[in-house]
Every structure is written in C-alpha cells, then in structure tokens.
Amino acid sequence: MTKYLNMVLMALVFAVIAFQQGMAEEQRWGNDVLVHQANHINGFGLDQADKDTLFLVVSDSSITNVEDTFYVYRSTNNGSSWAMENSFIAGTDMRLGKADIVAAKGDSNFVFVFYVYDYHLRFNRYRYSDVMSSINDSGISDGGEMVTDFAVCKNMNNSYYLYVVYQTDDNSTYFKRSTDYGKTWAEKKDLSKIGVPTTSQLSIASDNGNNFVVAGKTADNKIYTIRNNSYGLSTAWKNGQYPSGISDCGHPAVAASYAFLEVGDHDVFWVFYERLIGSAYILSYHYSTDACSTWSAISVLSDTSSGNRLYPSLHCLKKSGATNLTLAYRYEVGADPREIRYSYNSDGQTYYTVWPVSYTGVNDYAPDYDPPQKAYTIRKTDNSITSAVLYVSNSHGLYFDASAFSGVENEIGNEPIKGFSLSQNYPNPFNVSTAIEYTLDAQGQVAVIVYNIIGQKIKTLFEGHNTRGKHRVVWDGTDDNGKSVASGIYFCRAVLKDQAQIQKMVLTK
C-alpha cells in the first residue's frame, strides 16, 4: 500500500509541475502607461498622497545637454493617466540624476522632491494645490560634502518625520531628519563613526513606530544594516549588523510593515538583495520581528528558473495599519529579452516568511538596464490594494504598470473559483515555514495532510468542515508531535470528498 501511494504521489507531482510551468508562461500584468519620453532617463520616484493622488518625479538629460531636468507629474485616477505639473533644471555637470519624491499627509499637503544639485543633496517643497510654485528650495547636505548616493523615507506615526541617508565621495555615510516638514534638517550622524563599513547602494525604511533601518553594500560586497530606535535621535543609533555575512551580494532593498500593534509588539522589517551563486544571481532575504535587533536566517525567493534575478525593489503601502507589500526585480537570461517580475504579499505582518510565486511578463516593453525598476503598493480610490512598477524601456520611455488596469491572471485572490484546487506552497523551498492555499467551489469536509517521500503521514494541517472559497494553512516543518522534521522532500495532500490534489514541498535547513 505504501509503495502504491508513493507511486501515485510522484505521478501527481510531475503532472502538477508540468501544468504550473505551462500556466506560468501565460501570466501577464496590466497595461503600461507612458508617463515620460526622453533621450535619456536617469532616475525617478513615486509616492501616494492621502487624497487618492499619485505624485511622480523623473530626471532626464540628453547626450548634448549636461544639465539634468526634473519633471513632476500627478495622477488622480490611480495612474491610468498623468499630467505634468512642474519642471526645473537642477544644475550643470553633476550627472547623478537620481531623484525621489515624498508626499505628505494631513493638513500640511506638502510634496517633497529630492535631488542632487552640483553634488549637493537638495529638495524642493510644494503644496498639493500648487505644484508649480516651490515654497522653498534648500539644501540638506553640508557645503563641503560631495553626494554620490542617497535614499529617503517618511515616518507617518510621529508628526510626519522625514529621514534621509546619503553617501559622500569620501565613502562616508550620513543621516539627517526633519521634524517640521523640511524647514530644518538636524540630528546629523556620521554612520561611518559607529561601525558602519564603507557602503553604497543605500536603502532606508521606517515602520509605523519609532524604528527604522538603513541598508547598504560594503566594499567587500556584503550586505550591512544599521538601526535607530528613537525616530532618528543621534544618541539612539545601534551597532550595525551583517544579516548573513555572505559575500558577492548587492542592491539591498528594505521595507517595513505599518501594522496596528499592541504594546510591546513590533512591525516586521525585511531586507532583500541579489546574491551570486555559481554563475547566476538569486534573490535572498532576511526578516526581523524585533525592530531589527536580530535578523532571521537567510531565505531564498521561490523563483527557481534559470537566469539572473537582479535589482530587487520592495515597497509597503505607507498608510497606518497597512501590511501589503510588493516586491519587483529584473529577470534576464543573457542580454535579451529582459523582463520584470513581481511578488505581492497581502499580509506581511502575519506571513512574513511567505512570498507567493513571482508573476512574469509584467512589462509590455523591453526594460532598459539602467536605471532599475521600482516597486510600489498603492491604495486605490475604492480602498482596494494594487501593485505597481515604474520602469524605463529600451526606447527611453518611463512606464507605469499596475495590476489595477486589467488584473493579473492566476493571481491569488483574483481568479474565479472553479472546482477544487491546491496551490503550490510558498515559499518553496523553505526553511522556517511555508503557506499552503486551497480553493473550494463548494463547502464540505476537507483534510490537508503532509506526507514524507515514502508515503508516511507526517502532520495533519487541517481536518474538518470548510466553506466555499479560499483557505490557507501554514506548515512549520514539524510533525504531529511538534518535533522538527529533517530536510528533504515532502508532499501536501488535500482531499475534498472524492477529489484529491498533491503538491511537492522542499524543506531545507
């Protein structure tokens, strides 16, 4: 009987894998909306205001013009159309081109555009109602500093603070904050003086409380993080950490949830980065549930296709109580074709180890190599959540691509319920826990059970009555007695009446 069950399990596994591979090639995202066309686009950024409005900044330059021109766009219909609100020339001979934008909340109604003017970090501040007129244009970095990279984020919980971190040409990394909507910048800290190695490729993220984290790549190609647990006070910085200490890594991206928390709880932080294994780059990540005091063991995104996965971009919806995250990254095999893939986590606060299988074919146009794409999570006017990606095509057009326009085929939560189905667990492989989703077209008695490779029952994840619709269970790698099981191949079998489906799972420790 055991031998027969094992043969049936393996046959079903191969059938399911073949079916999923065929379906993956059909997955598409939404319609790409052209926002800006230029001879050369250097950088861009997007943020959502609290009045169902998206603001976008883009910098471009031509081959013959060494001045970078910055353009500010606004959309009031979730990105389906854009109107240019302002443009200005930053300066000559600086060529950094990076730009970002932050939209404030509440009665302040401010929009902040961050950029580099002749190697000095600056920002323009506007009112929502009049983006054509800058209220003030002032500097953030000090006069003698030559800025080579920067990253910004906002904290909405404590009177709307703005945080910025920037790198200078002498390989120093500085932090500053503003607590008065950009009027003044204070609490400057040279992070290099508190144990931070030389860093580049900066990323910064704040949670819904007093914590934030800065990540970067060190000179020896390792990922390094440093945290602050008191809204950026210069005395509240903690010693930095290597989440893994592994070399050959780059382009870290950090994000944090914005959940409603009980006293003593913390939002969840993530850091994603690319890692060279053999001749290909994969995406790895760590998470923290204790305000970045410690990081989890390394996990790998469950994209097992051949090729390189590069430039991760991670974004959490910046609205109090939000736990929705979008991850986007570049996928390529050889020089061409290139595509952007994304993964959407609808509840990162609860399922912080769970990232759904990535969807392919996000972009309708071949993306350029540089600058990399950026991911965003957006709340629509009807209060629903959608994911979006900004990217530059190889014809130098800046495109806004969102799942809101035409939906994502086979995306979790979007497809109609047809029959009884068991989805592939995610992540897979996994080393801490994995989520298993199944869909019922009618209510009934359901059993979800984990078996080992020889057909022995390991753990019953659920057994009882389920209603029609989607359901989720989580397996933490233990048996029915609560003991951890060994690394290896396992099978999840879901049974509804006389129907059964099986998925192969790989546990690595």
C-alpha positions in Angstrom: 0.0 0.0 0.0 2.9 2.4 0.9 4.6 1.7 -2.4 1.4 2.3 -4.3 0.8 5.6 -2.5 4.3 6.7 -3.2 3.9 6.0 -6.9 0.6 7.9 -7.0 2.2 10.8 -5.2 5.1 11.1 -7.6 2.9 10.8 -10.7 0.6 13.6 -9.5 3.6 15.7 -8.6 5.0 15.5 -12.1 1.6 16.3 -13.6 1.1 19.3 -11.3 4.6 20.7 -12.1 4.1 20.4 -15.8 0.7 22.1 -15.5 2.1 25.0 -13.5 5.0 25.6 -15.9 2.5 25.9 -18.7 0.4 28.3 -16.7 3.4 30.5 -15.6 4.1 31.4 -19.2 0.6 32.9 -19.6 0.7 35.2 -16.6 0.6 38.8 -17.5 0.2 42.1 -15.7 -1.7 45.3 -16.6 -1.4 48.0 -19.3 1.8 50.0 -19.4 1.1 53.7 -19.3 3.7 56.0 -20.8 4.4 58.9 -18.4 7.5 60.5 -19.8 9.6 60.2 -23.0 13.2 61.4 -23.2 16.6 60.9 -24.8 17.9 59.5 -21.5 16.2 59.0 -18.2 18.5 59.0 -15.1 16.1 58.4 -12.2 12.6 58.5 -10.9 10.4 58.1 -7.8 6.7 57.9 -6.9 4.7 58.4 -3.7 1.0 58.4 -2.9 -0.7 61.3 -1.1 -3.6 60.8 1.2 -6.1 62.3 -1.2 -6.1 59.5 -3.8 -3.3 61.3 -5.7 0.0 59.9 -7.0 3.0 62.2 -7.5 5.9 61.2 -9.7 9.3 62.8 -10.4 11.6 61.9 -13.2 15.0 63.3 -14.2 16.4 63.1 -17.8 19.2 64.5 -19.8 20.2 64.4 -23.5 23.6 63.5 -24.9 24.4 67.1 -25.7 22.9 68.7 -22.5 24.9 68.1 -19.3 22.1 69.6 -17.2 19.6 67.3 -15.6 16.0 68.4 -15.9 13.4 67.2 -13.3 9.7 66.8 -14.1 6.9 66.4 -11.6 3.7 64.5 -12.7 0.4 64.0 -10.9 -2.3 61.3 -11.4 -5.7 61.4 -9.8 -7.0 58.1 -11.3 -4.6 55.6 -9.8 -2.0 56.0 -12.6 -4.2 55.5 -15.7 -3.2 59.0 -16.9 -0.7 61.6 -15.9 -0.4 65.4 -16.1 2.9 67.2 -15.9 2.8 69.8 -13.1 6.3 71.3 -13.0 9.8 71.1 -14.4 13.1 72.6 -13.3 16.8 72.4 -14.1 18.9 71.3 -11.2 22.4 72.3 -12.3 25.3 71.6 -14.5 28.0 68.9 -14.6 26.5 66.8 -11.8 25.2 63.8 -13.8 24.0 61.9 -10.7 20.4 62.1 -12.0 18.9 60.3 -9.0 15.5 61.7 -7.8 12.9 60.7 -5.3 9.6 62.2 -4.1 7.6 62.1 -0.9 4.0 63.2 -0.5 3.0 64.4 3.0 -0.3 63.7 4.7 -3.0 65.6 6.6 -3.4 69.4 6.6 0.2 70.0 5.5 -0.5 68.9 2.0 3.2 69.0 1.0 5.1 67.3 -1.8 8.9 67.0 -1.5 11.2 66.4 -4.4 14.7 65.2 -3.5 17.6 65.5 -6.0 21.3 66.4 -6.2 22.4 69.9 -7.4 26.1 70.1 -8.3 26.7 67.1 -6.0 24.8 68.6 -3.0 21.6 66.9 -1.8 18.7 69.3 -2.0 14.9 69.3 -2.0 12.0 71.4 -3.3 8.8 71.7 -1.3 5.4 72.3 -2.9 1.8 72.5 -1.9 -0.6 69.9 -3.4 -2.7 72.7 -4.7 0.2 74.5 -6.5 3.0 72.2 -7.5 4.1 74.9 -10.0 5.3 77.1 -7.2 8.0 75.9 -4.9 7.7 77.1 -1.2 11.3 76.6 -0.6 14.3 75.1 -2.3 17.0 74.3 0.2 20.0 72.1 0.9 20.3 69.1 3.1 23.9 68.1 2.9 26.6 70.5 4.1 28.5 72.7 1.8 31.8 70.8 1.6 30.2 67.4 1.1 30.0 65.8 -2.4 27.0 63.5 -2.5 27.2 60.3 -4.6 24.1 58.4 -3.5 21.0 59.0 -1.2 17.8 57.4 0.0 14.7 58.9 1.7 11.7 57.6 3.6 8.9 59.0 5.8 7.5 58.2 9.2 3.8 59.0 9.4 3.4 58.0 13.1 5.2 60.8 14.9 4.2 64.2 13.4 5.3 63.1 10.0 9.1 62.9 10.1 11.4 62.8 7.0 14.5 60.7 7.1 17.4 60.9 4.6 20.7 59.0 4.3 23.4 59.9 1.9 26.9 58.8 0.8 29.7 61.2 0.0 32.7 60.9 -2.2 35.0 60.1 0.7 32.9 57.0 1.4 31.2 58.5 4.5 27.5 57.7 5.2 25.4 60.5 6.8 21.9 60.6 8.3 19.6 63.6 8.8 16.0 64.1 9.7 13.4 66.8 9.5 10.5 67.1 12.0 9.0 70.3 10.6 8.1 69.3 7.0 11.6 70.1 5.6 12.0 73.6 7.1 15.1 72.4 9.0 17.3 69.3 9.0 19.0 68.1 12.2 20.3 65.1 14.2 23.1 64.7 11.7 25.0 61.5 12.3 28.1 60.1 10.6 27.2 56.5 10.5 30.8 55.6 9.5 31.8 56.6 13.0 29.7 54.0 14.7 30.9 50.9 13.0 29.4 51.1 9.5 31.8 49.9 6.8 32.1 51.7 3.5 28.6 51.4 2.0 26.9 52.1 -1.3 23.5 51.3 -2.9 21.7 52.8 0.1 18.2 51.9 1.2 16.2 53.1 4.2 12.8 52.1 5.6 10.7 53.2 8.6 8.0 51.3 10.4 4.8 52.6 12.0 6.6 53.4 15.2 10.0 54.8 16.2 12.2 52.3 14.4 14.0 52.5 11.1 16.8 50.7 9.3 19.5 51.6 6.8 21.0 49.0 4.5 23.9 49.2 2.1 26.6 47.2 0.3 30.0 47.2 1.8 33.3 47.5 0.0 33.7 43.7 0.2 30.3 43.1 -1.3 28.4 42.1 1.8 25.0 43.5 3.0 25.2 45.7 6.1 22.3 47.1 8.2 22.2 49.7 11.0 19.1 50.7 13.0 17.8 53.5 15.1 15.0 53.0 17.7 14.0 56.6 18.5 12.9 58.5 15.5 16.5 59.2 14.3 17.9 60.8 17.5 21.6 60.9 17.2 22.0 59.1 20.5 19.7 56.2 19.5 21.8 54.5 16.9 22.7 50.9 17.5 25.7 48.9 16.2 25.4 47.6 12.7 24.9 44.0 11.6 25.6 41.7 8.7 22.3 39.8 8.3 24.3 36.9 6.7 27.9 37.9 6.3 27.9 36.3 2.8 30.0 37.9 0.0 29.1 38.5 -3.6 25.9 40.4 -2.7 24.4 43.7 -3.8 21.5 46.1 -4.3 19.8 45.7 -0.9 16.2 46.8 -0.6 14.5 47.3 2.8 10.9 47.8 3.8 8.7 47.6 7.0 5.1 46.9 7.6 2.7 49.6 9.0 0.5 47.4 11.2 -1.7 48.4 14.1 0.3 46.9 17.1 -0.3 46.0 20.7 2.1 47.4 23.3 5.4 45.6 23.1 4.9 44.4 19.6 6.9 45.4 16.6 6.3 45.8 12.9 8.2 43.4 10.6 11.2 44.5 8.6 12.7 42.8 5.5 15.9 43.2 3.6 16.1 41.7 0.1 19.3 41.5 -2.0 20.8 39.8 -5.0 23.4 37.1 -4.3 25.8 35.4 -6.8 25.7 31.6 -6.6 27.9 30.0 -9.2 27.3 32.0 -12.4 23.8 33.3 -11.6 22.2 35.8 -9.2 19.4 34.7 -7.0 17.3 36.8 -4.6 17.8 36.2 -0.9 16.2 37.9 2.1 16.0 38.2 5.9 13.2 39.4 8.1 13.1 40.9 11.6 10.3 40.8 14.1 12.1 42.6 16.9 12.8 46.1 15.4 16.0 44.8 13.6 17.7 43.8 16.8 18.2 40.4 15.1 17.7 39.1 11.6 16.4 35.7 10.5 18.5 33.1 8.8 18.8 33.5 5.1 15.8 32.6 2.9 15.6 32.4 -0.9 12.8 33.6 -3.1 11.0 30.8 -4.7 11.9 31.7 -8.3 13.9 28.7 -9.4 14.0 29.5 -13.1 17.4 29.7 -14.7 18.9 33.2 -15.3 19.7 36.2 -13.2 17.4 37.9 -10.7 18.6 41.5 -10.2 17.8 44.9 -8.6 15.1 44.0 -6.0 12.7 46.8 -5.1 10.5 46.4 -2.0 7.6 48.6 -1.0 5.0 48.6 1.7 1.8 50.6 1.5 2.6 53.7 3.6 -0.7 54.0 5.4 -1.2 53.3 9.0 -2.3 49.7 9.5 -1.0 48.5 6.1 0.8 45.2 5.7 0.6 44.9 1.9 4.0 44.6 0.2 5.1 44.5 -3.4 8.5 43.0 -4.5 9.8 43.6 -8.0 13.0 42.6 -9.7 14.7 42.2 -13.0 14.9 38.8 -14.6 17.2 38.1 -17.5 18.9 35.3 -19.5 21.8 36.7 -21.5 21.4 40.2 -22.9 17.9 39.9 -24.1 15.0 39.5 -23.5 14.7 41.1 -20.1 11.6 41.2 -18.0 10.3 42.5 -14.7 8.8 40.0 -12.2 6.9 40.8 -9.1 5.5 39.1 -6.0 2.7 40.5 -3.8 2.3 39.7 -0.1 -1.1 40.8 1.1 -0.3 40.4 4.8 3.4 40.6 5.6 2.8 41.2 9.3 1.3 37.7 9.7 3.0 35.9 6.8 6.4 37.5 6.9 8.2 34.3 5.7 5.7 33.7 2.9 6.2 35.2 -0.6 3.9 34.0 -3.3 5.4 32.6 -6.5 6.5 35.6 -8.7 4.4 36.6 -11.7 6.1 37.1 -15.0 5.6 39.3 -18.0 5.0 42.5 -16.0 6.3 44.8 -18.7 4.9 45.2 -22.2 8.1 46.8 -23.4 11.7 45.6 -23.0 13.2 47.4 -20.0 16.5 49.2 -20.2 19.3 48.0 -18.0 19.6 51.3 -16.1 18.0 52.8 -14.1 16.4 49.7 -12.3 12.7 49.4 -11.9 10.9 50.4 -8.6 8.0 48.6 -7.0 5.1 50.3 -5.3 2.0 49.3 -3.3 -1.0 51.6 -3.8 -4.4 52.1 -2.2 -7.0 52.8 -5.0 -9.9 55.3 -4.7 -12.2 52.3 -3.9 -9.9 51.4 -1.0 -8.6 48.3 -2.7 -4.9 47.5 -2.9 -2.9 47.1 -6.1 0.8 46.7 -7.0 2.7 48.9 -9.5 6.1 49.1 -11.1 7.9 52.1 -12.7 10.5 51.2 -15.3 12.3 52.6 -18.3 12.0 50.9 -21.7 15.0 50.5 -24.0 13.4 53.2 -26.1 13.8 55.7 -23.1 10.2 55.8 -22.1 9.2 55.8 -18.4 6.2 53.5 -17.9 3.8 53.0 -15.1 2.5 49.4 -15.0 -0.2 48.4 -12.4 -2.3 45.3 -11.9 -5.3 47.5 -11.3 -6.0 48.1 -15.1 -6.5 44.5 -16.4 -5.8 42.3 -13.4 -3.3 39.5 -13.0 -4.2 36.2 -14.4 -4.0 33.4 -11.8 -3.1 35.9 -9.1 -4.0 34.8 -5.6 -7.4 36.3 -4.8 -8.3 37.3 -8.3 -9.2 34.2 -10.2 -12.7 32.7 -10.2 -13.3 29.6 -8.1 -13.6 26.6 -10.4 -13.6 23.2 -8.9 -11.2 22.1 -6.1 -7.6 23.2 -6.3 -4.5 23.0 -4.2 -1.9 25.8 -4.9 1.8 25.3 -4.8 3.1 26.1 -1.3 5.2 29.3 -1.0 8.0 29.8 -0.4 9.3 26.6 -1.9 12.0 25.5 -1.0 11.5 26.8 2.6 13.5 26.6 5.9 11.2 28.1 8.5 7.6 27.9 7.5 5.5 27.7 4.3 1.9 28.6 3.4 -0.4 26.3 1.6 -3.6 27.6 -0.1 -6.5 25.7 -1.4 -9.8 26.7 -3.1 -13.2 25.0 -2.8 -16.1 25.6 -5.2 -18.5 24.1 -2.6 -18.4 23.6 1.2 -17.5 20.2 2.5 -15.2 18.1 4.7 -11.6 18.7 3.9 -8.3 17.1 5.1 -4.9 18.7 4.4 -2.1 16.3 5.3 1.7 16.3 4.9 3.5 13.0 3.9 7.2 12.1 3.6 8.8 10.7 0.5 7.9 7.1 1.4 4.2 7.9 2.0 4.2 8.1 5.8 1.9 10.7 7.3 3.9 13.5 9.0 1.3 16.0 10.1 -2.4 16.8 9.7 -2.6 20.6 9.0 -6.4 20.7 8.8 -9.3 18.3 9.1 -12.8 19.5 9.3 -15.5 21.5 7.5 -14.6 24.3 5.2 -16.9 26.9 3.5 -16.7 27.7 -0.2 -13.7 29.9 -1.2 -10.0 30.2 -0.5 -8.3 28.8 2.6 -4.8 28.9 3.9 -2.8 26.7 6.3 0.8 27.0 7.4 3.3 24.2 8.0 6.2 25.0 10.3 8.3 21.9 9.5 7.1 19.9 12.5 5.3 16.5 12.8 2.1 15.8 14.7 4.1 15.6 18.0 5.6 19.0 17.5 9.1 17.8 16.6 11.1 19.3 13.8 11.5 17.0 10.8 14.6 16.6 8.7 15.4 18.4 5.5 14.0 16.7 2.4 11.1 16.3 0.0 7.6 16.2 1.4 4.1 16.2 -0.1 1.0 18.0 0.8 -2.2 16.2 0.0 -5.6 17.9 0.2 -8.8 15.8 0.0 -12.4 17.1 -0.6 -14.9 14.2 -0.8 -13.6 12.0 -3.6 -11.2 14.6 -5.0 -7.6 14.8 -4.1 -4.6 17.0 -5.1 -0.9 16.9 -4.2 1.9 19.4 -4.2 5.6 18.7 -3.7 7.4 20.7 -1.0 11.1 21.0 -0.3 12.3 21.7 3.3 15.9 22.9 3.7 17.7 23.6 7.0 
